[in-house]
Amino acid sequence: MYAIVEIQGQQFKVEKDQKLYVLRLQGEEGAPVTFNKVLLIDNNGFIIIGAPVIEEAKVEASILQPLVKGDKILVFHKKRRKGYRKLNGHRQQFSQILIKNILI
């Protein structure tokens, strides 16, 4: 059984007991989280498709690590022959969650 869920504007395919990195969520370690925007559920070949979401369906999860930093991304700008160089870095903040249950 799996579901496709929208979490903070991004769609994820989730299954029970799956660990997942999502954009940073507010909450402490071990806090329960519920996602109500379930777009599709596949229950052993029986597929339910929402229009746009499935009413009364939800995915329960818990926060394993509230703050995980992603890899550093370097952005380098240069204009040739002008002496202009600029280097910026960015590290995205994620939360690691554990999918507990998919409810229909």
URBELUR-V14562 format. One record per helix or strand of 2 or more residues. SS is the DSSP state (a for helix, b for strand). FROM is the first residue (numbers start at 1). TO is the last residue. If there is no record, write none. Layout:
ss: [SS:SS]
from: [FROM:FROM]
to: [TO:TO]
//
This chain:
ss: [b:b:b:b:b:b:b:b]
from: [2:10:19:32:38:46:58:84]
to: [7:15:23:35:43:49:79:103]
//
